[in-house]
Amino acid sequence: MFVFCENYLTSKVNYQIPEGLQLFVVKDSIDVEGFPTTCGHIKLKDNIAKKSNMVIKKLLSNGYVCYGKCNMDVMSYGWFGENKFYGDLENHKYPHLTSGGSSSGCAVALSNELISFSIGEDTIGSIRIPSSLAGLYSYRPVNKYYSNDNMFKITKEYDQIGIISRSYNLINEINSVITSSRESRTIDNGITVSIPFNILKGKVTNEILNTLEDIVFELNLNGVEIFFGNIDVVVTESSKLLRCIVEDEVDDLINFKLKEIGVSGLFNDMIDIDRYIPERIIKDKEKIREDILREVSDYFLVSKSDFILLPVFYDEKNYKDNKIKLSDNFSYFTAISSLNKLSSFTIPIESKLGYPLGFELLFNPIKDDNVLLAKCGEIVNFIK
């Protein structure tokens, strides 16, 4: 059924696919029946999935065809698309920049026009980062339709399946299939976007601020209500806190999974990782988590907004050789929606100087995801 590969795929189908079918690819931490789930590690090449993740089942039953499994940072542990077993992943659209990670292959694969979309997994930014760096759209929904069953997880509750595509329209189509919601959504009460400017000022570069100002101008021009309000800076601890949670949980989760599938060895033996979390975060993590959740909830309550708008990066210069800086740049804002379990939609925008940027719309958790996704389509039309 499959053959092993290198570069952006770890395995793919070995039969002729009839013309006219929509092909998709899947991050190699997510099970697709009949394919190996290697999580990017050669030691798992014989781990053939006996059943598919629920999202994959839904797509297959609706006529979509899985073309293959995507290369990734080994065991989902990385930001840069580095894999010593299947090859490092290059950013085809912006070769001087990193491909991002860990769902790197899910973004790189879309440079192949035969592939319509990809299904990735995102804990702290693993879909949003590579999609933004490749100039692609992504949707990270947190709802009952996007189950994280039958996959390798690095946290107990924050790993989330999502979609990467070249267009909003295709993401909306795929979401309709997955949620069995074919009816059109009517936007009859306007759109409100909030921007917590105080956590951006002094952190993001002028290039990103200028691009954000252009976005706000276009949104205002099209009747979108913009709310500027401060949010407590505790939310900027989301990245450190979520990384702390990963460090606490990843070993047990991966080791349990390895034992379950009959693979000898331990997570620590399979990957070299640099573990460092500030002692302050470790000591007060429960209080910090409560403060962040309360602050974001209150911010939505006060602003009455549909979305919080944040950049994916605070610095646009995501060069391959600057990894120490990129680790913080890649998770500083993306961790906010992850920690708060908010659905989000990411819009790719190229800056005036030619850098790929992403801007993330964080969904108000008390509003319907499908209605808000329809509003994302309006916003895309306004600013693209």
C-alpha positions as a printed Julia matrix, in Angstrom:
384×3 Matrix{Float64}:
   0.0    0.0     0.0
   2.86   2.4     0.75
   6.54   2.99    0.05
   9.03   4.79    2.31
  10.25   8.19    1.11
  12.53  11.04    2.07
  12.24  14.82    2.16
   8.71  16.15    2.75
   7.06  12.7     2.96
   8.07   9.72    5.08
   5.78   7.34    3.17
   3.29   7.55    0.31
   0.86   5.37   -1.67
   2.42   3.01   -4.2
  -0.52   2.73   -6.58
  -1.9    4.89   -9.38
  -4.51   7.34   -8.1
  -7.4    8.06  -10.51
  -7.57  11.62  -11.81
 -10.05  14.08  -10.35
  -9.71  13.06   -6.71
  -8.6   15.49   -4.01
  -5.38  14.34   -2.35
  -4.26  15.23    1.14
  -1.28  14.39    3.34
  -1.05  13.81    7.08
   1.56  14.6     9.71
   3.37  11.39   10.61
   2.32  11.56   14.26
  -1.34  10.92   13.28
  -2.59   7.42   12.48
  -3.84   6.54    9.0
  -4.86   2.89    8.7
  -2.37   0.89    6.65
   0.38   3.52    6.84
   3.28   3.52    9.31
   3.14   6.17   12.04
   6.83   6.9    12.57
   6.58  10.27   14.32
   9.63  11.09   12.23
  11.79   8.39   13.86
  13.23   5.48   11.87
  12.81   3.18   14.88
   9.03   3.37   14.38
   9.01   2.48   10.66
   7.25  -0.83   11.35
   4.49   0.78   13.43
   1.65   0.23   10.94
  -1.57   1.91   12.09
  -4.48  -0.48   12.57
  -7.1    2.3    12.53
  -7.28   5.93   11.49
  -7.81   9.04   13.55
 -11.47  10.14   13.46
 -10.76  13.21   11.29
  -8.91  11.05    8.77
 -11.78   8.52    8.74
 -14.25  11.3     7.97
 -12.19  12.58    5.05
 -11.61   9.12    3.58
 -15.31   8.24    3.84
 -16.13  11.42    1.88
 -13.92  10.55   -1.09
 -10.69  12.34   -0.24
  -7.52  10.3    -0.75
  -4.54  10.22    1.6
  -1.45  10.52   -0.59
   1.07  10.0     2.2
   2.51  10.84    5.6
   4.51  14.04    6.18
   8.05  14.39    7.46
   8.36  16.36   10.69
  10.68  17.3    13.53
  11.51  14.04   15.27
   8.82  13.07   17.8
   7.19  16.51   17.29
  10.03  17.98   19.32
  11.41  20.91   17.33
  10.68  24.16   15.53
  12.84  23.97   12.41
  11.91  20.96   10.25
  15.03  19.02   11.17
  15.02  15.26   10.75
  18.19  13.18   10.62
  16.3   10.08    9.42
  14.15  11.36    6.56
  16.01  14.58    5.75
  15.7   18.21    6.83
  12.82  20.2     5.35
  13.52  23.26    3.23
  11.27  26.27    2.85
  10.54  26.13   -0.9
   8.86  29.55   -1.11
  11.38  31.45    1.06
  14.62  29.42    0.83
  16.59  31.77    3.1
  14.16  31.15    5.98
  13.5   28.08    8.12
  10.52  25.89    7.24
   9.32  26.05   10.84
   7.98  23.07   12.74
   7.03  20.64   13.88
   4.36  20.03   11.17
   6.98  21.1     8.65
   6.22  18.56    5.96
   2.53  19.47    6.04
   3.42  22.94    4.77
   6.28  21.95    2.46
   4.12  19.25    0.81
   1.78  21.9    -0.57
   4.53  23.03   -2.92
   3.37  19.93   -4.85
   0.32  21.12   -6.8
  -1.13  17.58   -6.78
  -1.8   17.87   -3.04
  -4.83  19.94   -2.03
  -4.4   20.23    1.73
  -2.72  18.7     4.74
  -3.76  17.58    8.2
  -1.25  18.48   10.88
  -1.0   18.63   14.65
  -0.3   21.69   16.77
   0.56  22.01   20.46
   2.3   25.37   20.78
   2.33  26.48   17.14
   3.33  23.47   15.06
   0.74  24.15   12.33
   0.6   27.94   12.51
   4.36  28.52   12.32
   5.21  26.43    9.19
   2.01  27.51    7.4
   2.82  31.19    7.98
   6.42  30.72    6.81
   5.17  29.03    3.62
   2.5   31.65    2.86
  -0.37  29.25    3.61
  -3.62  29.42    5.57
  -4.24  27.25    8.62
  -7.1   26.4    10.93
  -6.58  25.01   14.43
 -10.07  24.19   15.75
 -10.63  23.13   19.33
 -13.97  21.34   19.31
 -15.52  17.88   19.45
 -15.18  17.25   15.71
 -11.37  17.37   15.67
 -10.49  14.45   17.89
  -6.9   13.82   18.95
  -7.43  10.05   19.18
  -4.99   7.63   17.51
  -1.95   9.88   17.44
   1.27  10.54   19.3
   0.7   13.3    21.88
   3.23  15.32   23.85
   0.7   16.76   26.34
  -2.45  15.37   27.94
  -4.81  18.06   26.65
  -3.17  20.62   24.35
  -2.28  18.67   21.16
  -4.73  19.63   18.43
  -5.36  18.48   14.86
  -5.8   21.14   12.19
  -5.78  21.98    8.48
  -3.23  23.7     6.22
  -4.26  24.87    2.75
  -3.49  27.39    0.02
  -6.93  29.01    0.41
  -9.55  29.91    2.97
 -12.27  28.42    0.75
 -10.77  24.95    0.81
 -10.33  25.03    4.59
 -13.98  26.04    4.91
 -14.97  23.16    2.6
 -12.93  20.6     4.53
 -14.27  21.87    7.84
 -17.83  21.48    6.53
 -17.09  17.84    5.72
 -15.46  17.13    9.08
 -18.23  18.83   11.08
 -21.05  17.58    8.79
 -22.18  21.18    8.52
 -22.92  21.89    4.86
 -25.3   24.81    5.36
 -24.0   28.31    4.67
 -23.46  30.57    7.67
 -25.07  34.0     7.64
 -23.11  36.91    9.09
 -25.81  39.28   10.26
 -24.34  41.01   13.3
 -21.09  42.43   12.01
 -17.53  41.54   12.98
 -15.58  42.78   16.0
 -11.82  42.29   16.32
  -9.86  43.18   19.45
  -6.14  43.96   19.55
  -4.29  43.94   22.9
  -1.8   46.53   21.75
   0.03  46.79   25.07
   1.63  43.33   24.71
   2.71  44.15   21.14
   4.29  47.56   21.71
   8.0   47.26   22.4
   7.99  43.54   21.5
   7.13  43.24   17.8
   9.28  44.79   15.09
   8.26  47.88   13.12
   7.78  45.7    10.04
   5.1   43.68   11.82
   3.53  46.75   13.45
   3.3   48.5    10.08
   1.66  45.43    8.54
  -0.8   45.28   11.44
  -1.68  48.95   10.9
  -2.42  48.19    7.23
  -4.69  45.32    8.31
  -6.55  47.57   10.75
  -7.0   50.21    8.05
  -8.58  47.69    5.65
 -10.79  46.23    8.35
 -12.03  49.69    9.37
 -12.66  50.54    5.75
 -14.92  47.5     5.47
 -16.94  48.18    8.6
 -15.18  45.85   11.04
 -15.31  47.19   14.59
 -11.86  47.35   16.18
 -11.44  47.24   19.96
  -8.1   48.38   21.41
  -7.74  47.37   25.05
  -4.94  46.35   27.36
  -4.57  42.8    28.57
  -2.53  41.78   31.59
   1.04  40.91   30.59
   0.68  37.59   32.43
  -0.64  36.17   29.13
   2.86  36.53   27.69
   3.95  33.81   30.14
   1.84  31.33   28.12
   4.83  30.11   26.12
   7.02  29.34   29.13
   4.1   27.75   30.97
   3.06  25.53   28.06
   6.63  24.43   27.5
   6.78  23.59   31.21
   3.66  21.43   30.8
   5.24  19.66   27.81
   8.38  18.93   29.84
   6.25  17.52   32.67
   4.14  15.25   30.48
   6.0   14.28   27.3
   8.16  11.47   28.69
   5.3    9.52   30.26
   2.98  10.02   27.28
   5.49   8.95   24.64
   6.85   6.07   26.73
   3.32   4.76   27.31
   2.64   4.95   23.57
   5.9    3.15   22.75
   5.03   0.39   25.2
   1.5    0.16   23.77
   2.76  -0.43   20.23
   5.51  -2.82   21.37
   8.57  -0.69   20.62
  11.54  -1.12   22.94
  13.33   1.94   24.22
  12.44   5.2    25.92
  11.72   8.71   24.67
  14.94  10.08   26.2
  16.94   7.47   24.27
  15.28   8.4    20.97
  15.82  12.16   20.91
  18.26  14.74   22.25
  16.39  17.55   23.98
  17.5   20.65   25.8
  15.22  21.1    28.79
  15.15  24.48   30.49
  12.2   26.17   32.15
  12.6   29.06   34.63
  12.23  27.92   38.24
   9.64  30.64   38.83
   7.34  29.1    36.21
   7.75  25.59   37.61
   7.03  26.77   41.14
   3.91  28.85   40.35
   2.59  27.13   37.23
  -0.94  26.46   38.51
  -1.44  30.05   39.64
   0.01  31.41   36.39
  -2.3   29.15   34.38
  -5.36  30.31   36.34
  -4.35  33.97   35.91
  -3.9   33.58   32.15
  -7.21  31.78   31.64
  -9.08  34.36   33.7
  -7.43  37.3    31.95
  -8.22  36.08   28.43
 -11.79  35.21   29.39
 -12.3   38.67   30.94
 -10.77  40.34   27.89
 -13.33  38.69   25.6
 -16.08  39.59   28.05
 -15.12  43.28   28.13
 -14.39  43.65   24.41
 -17.43  41.6    23.3
 -15.29  40.73   20.29
 -15.4   37.8    17.9
 -11.63  37.56   17.73
  -8.37  38.6    19.29
  -5.88  39.44   16.54
  -2.2   38.64   17.18
   0.87  38.16   14.99
   2.31  34.67   14.81
   5.84  36.1    15.17
   7.22  39.19   16.89
  10.22  39.31   14.53
   9.99  38.66   10.78
  13.66  37.65   10.3
  13.27  33.9    10.73
  16.62  32.89    9.29
  17.79  29.28    9.43
  20.89  29.97   11.54
  19.27  31.89   14.39
  17.67  29.05   16.35
  18.11  30.37   19.88
  16.15  33.49   19.04
  13.57  31.66   16.92
  12.46  29.33   19.72
  11.02  32.27   21.65
   9.83  34.1    18.53
   7.86  31.03   17.41
   5.93  30.44   20.64
   5.58  33.82   22.35
   2.14  34.58   20.86
   0.98  31.21   19.5
   0.97  29.68   22.99
  -1.79  32.06   24.1
  -4.52  30.37   22.04
  -3.09  26.92   22.8
  -3.07  27.36   26.56
  -6.58  28.84   26.52
  -7.85  26.06   24.19
  -9.14  28.6    21.68
  -9.83  27.75   18.07
  -7.9   29.98   15.71
  -7.44  30.79   12.03
  -4.13  32.03   10.62
  -3.86  34.34    7.62
  -0.56  34.55    5.7
   0.54  38.05    4.71
   3.76  39.1     3.02
   5.25  42.3     4.42
   6.29  45.21    2.23
   9.9   44.05    2.54
   8.97  40.56    1.34
   8.91  38.63    4.61
   6.22  35.99    5.24
   4.13  36.91    8.25
   1.16  35.22    9.85
  -1.68  36.85   11.77
  -3.78  34.67   14.03
  -7.48  35.23   14.78
  -8.23  33.72   18.19
 -11.9   32.7    18.45
 -14.2   33.84   21.24
 -14.86  30.52   23.07
 -18.54  31.2    23.78
 -19.36  31.7    20.08
 -19.94  29.05   17.41
 -16.72  28.0    15.64
 -18.41  27.59   12.25
 -19.96  31.07   12.42
 -16.59  32.54   13.35
 -14.87  30.61   10.56
 -17.35  32.2     8.12
 -16.36  35.6     9.53
 -12.71  34.7     8.93
 -13.62  34.35    5.25
 -14.96  37.91    5.25
 -11.8   39.17    6.92
  -9.65  37.4     4.34
 -11.61  39.11    1.56
 -11.11  42.51    3.24
  -7.35  42.34    3.71
  -6.02  40.13    0.9
